[in-house]
């Protein structure tokens, strides 16, 4: 059951993100929303918070997948 849910979620995300990319409107892609949420264009603190969060998540996820722990 769970693989089907993850596949459906991935397809839905790809569909919505593809539409957002194709329509060329500002503020509707995931990247644009993250930039706005963390103020990455105007705030060094926002950039730092995003960077630490992203690298922390990526590091944890890599260890989680490779070591099958956590």
C-alpha positions as a Markdown table, in Angstrom:
| # | Residue | x | y | z |
|---|---|---|---|---|
| 1 | Unk | 0.0 | 0.0 | 0.0 |
| 2 | Unk | 2.7 | 2.5 | 1.0 |
| 3 | Unk | 4.7 | 2.2 | -2.3 |
| 4 | Unk | 1.5 | 3.1 | -4.2 |
| 5 | Unk | 0.9 | 6.2 | -2.0 |
| 6 | Unk | 4.5 | 7.4 | -2.5 |
| 7 | Unk | 4.2 | 6.9 | -6.2 |
| 8 | Unk | 0.9 | 8.7 | -6.4 |
| 9 | Unk | 2.4 | 11.6 | -4.3 |
| 10 | Unk | 5.4 | 11.8 | -6.6 |
| 11 | Unk | 3.3 | 11.9 | -9.7 |
| 12 | Unk | 1.0 | 14.5 | -8.2 |
| 13 | Unk | 4.0 | 16.7 | -7.2 |
| 14 | Unk | 5.5 | 16.3 | -10.7 |
| 15 | Unk | 2.2 | 17.3 | -12.3 |
| 16 | Unk | 1.6 | 20.4 | -10.1 |
| 17 | Unk | 5.2 | 21.5 | -10.3 |
| 18 | Unk | 5.3 | 20.9 | -14.1 |
| 19 | Unk | 2.2 | 23.1 | -14.5 |
| 20 | Unk | 3.7 | 25.8 | -12.3 |
| 21 | Unk | 6.9 | 25.8 | -14.3 |
| 22 | Unk | 5.0 | 25.9 | -17.6 |
| 23 | Unk | 2.7 | 28.7 | -16.8 |
| 24 | Unk | 5.6 | 31.2 | -16.0 |
| 25 | Unk | 3.7 | 32.9 | -13.2 |
| 26 | Unk | 5.8 | 34.1 | -10.3 |
| 27 | Unk | 5.5 | 32.5 | -6.9 |
| 28 | Unk | 3.9 | 29.2 | -7.7 |
| 29 | Unk | 6.8 | 26.7 | -7.8 |
| 30 | Unk | 8.2 | 25.0 | -4.8 |
| 31 | Unk | 11.6 | 26.7 | -5.3 |
| 32 | Unk | 9.9 | 30.2 | -5.4 |
| 33 | Unk | 7.9 | 29.4 | -2.3 |
| 34 | Unk | 11.0 | 28.3 | -0.4 |
| 35 | Unk | 12.9 | 31.5 | -1.5 |
| 36 | Unk | 10.0 | 33.5 | -0.2 |
| 37 | Unk | 9.6 | 31.6 | 3.0 |
| 38 | Unk | 13.3 | 31.9 | 3.9 |
| 39 | Unk | 13.8 | 35.3 | 2.3 |
| 40 | Unk | 16.9 | 34.0 | 0.6 |
| 41 | Unk | 17.2 | 37.0 | -1.8 |
| 42 | Unk | 17.2 | 39.6 | 1.0 |
| 43 | Unk | 18.3 | 38.0 | 4.2 |
| 44 | Unk | 21.6 | 36.4 | 5.1 |
| 45 | Unk | 20.0 | 34.9 | 8.2 |
| 46 | Unk | 17.3 | 33.3 | 6.0 |
| 47 | Unk | 20.0 | 31.9 | 3.6 |
| 48 | Unk | 21.9 | 30.5 | 6.6 |
| 49 | Unk | 18.8 | 28.9 | 8.1 |
| 50 | Unk | 17.8 | 27.4 | 4.8 |
| 51 | Unk | 21.4 | 26.1 | 4.2 |
| 52 | Unk | 21.7 | 24.5 | 7.6 |
| 53 | Unk | 18.3 | 23.0 | 7.4 |
| 54 | Unk | 18.8 | 21.6 | 3.9 |
| 55 | Unk | 22.3 | 20.2 | 4.6 |
| 56 | Unk | 21.1 | 18.8 | 7.9 |
| 57 | Unk | 18.2 | 17.0 | 6.2 |
| 58 | Unk | 20.3 | 15.8 | 3.3 |
| 59 | Unk | 22.9 | 14.4 | 5.7 |
| 60 | Unk | 20.4 | 12.7 | 7.9 |
| 61 | Unk | 18.5 | 11.2 | 4.9 |
| 62 | Unk | 21.7 | 9.9 | 3.3 |
| 63 | Unk | 22.7 | 8.2 | 6.6 |
| 64 | Unk | 19.1 | 6.9 | 7.0 |
| 65 | Unk | 19.1 | 5.3 | 3.6 |
| 66 | Unk | 22.7 | 4.0 | 3.6 |
| 67 | Unk | 22.8 | 2.6 | 7.1 |
| 68 | Unk | 19.1 | 1.7 | 7.5 |
| 69 | Unk | 19.0 | 3.3 | 10.9 |
| 70 | Unk | 17.4 | 6.4 | 12.6 |
